[in-house]
Amino acid sequence: MPKTEKTFNKPEYDAQYQKEHYYRVSATLAKADRARIEAAAEKAGITKAAYIKRAILDMVERDGF
């Protein structure tokens, strides 16, 4: 009987991990705001995604949640 070899599928594993551990949010912003957001993130020394995440969490904290 031939041996069946199990292979590790990293893209599938990564997708499943993301699905189980993260909440993805999509936002539509005006193109005019893009440069402002990029400049603010660069000034803060973080990525745009990190900047937006920080803004959301700061607002949640400020609102007492």
N, C-alpha and C positions, 0 to 999 in steps of 0.2 A: 504494500500500500504506500503510495507516494506521500511524502510529508507536505502539508500545506503550510506555507510560510505567511505569517501575519506581518503586515507592513504598517508602519506608523504613518498616518496621513495628517501631516502638520496643518495644512490649510483647513481641513475639516475639524481638527481639534481646536484650532484657534477660533473658528467661527462658533463652535459650541461653547467654548469658554466665554467668549464675548457675550453670547446670548444669555448665559447663566449668571454672569457677574456684573454686567453693565446695562445701563438704561440709555438708549440712544435718543437724542433729541435733535429735531431738525427745525431750523428757523430760516425764515426768508427775510432778508434785510435789503434795504435800498442800496443800489450800487454806490450812491453818493456817500454812504456811511463806511464803505470798505476801507478807504484810505485812513479815515479817522481811527477805526478799530485797529488796523495794522500798525499805525504810528503809536497808538497807546500801548499796544502789546509790546512793541519793540522797545519803547521807553521803559516799560516795566521789566524788560529782559526775559519775557516768557512768550510762548507761542500764542497764536490767536485763539486756539481752542482752550488753552489754559486761562487766558484772559477772560474769555466769555464764561467759562465755568466759574471762575472767581467772582465775576460780576453777579451771576445768578445766586451763588451761595452766600455772598455778602448781603444781597437783598433778602434772601430767606432768613438769614440771621437777624438782620435789622428788623424784620417784621415779626420776629419772636417765634419762629418755627424751628 
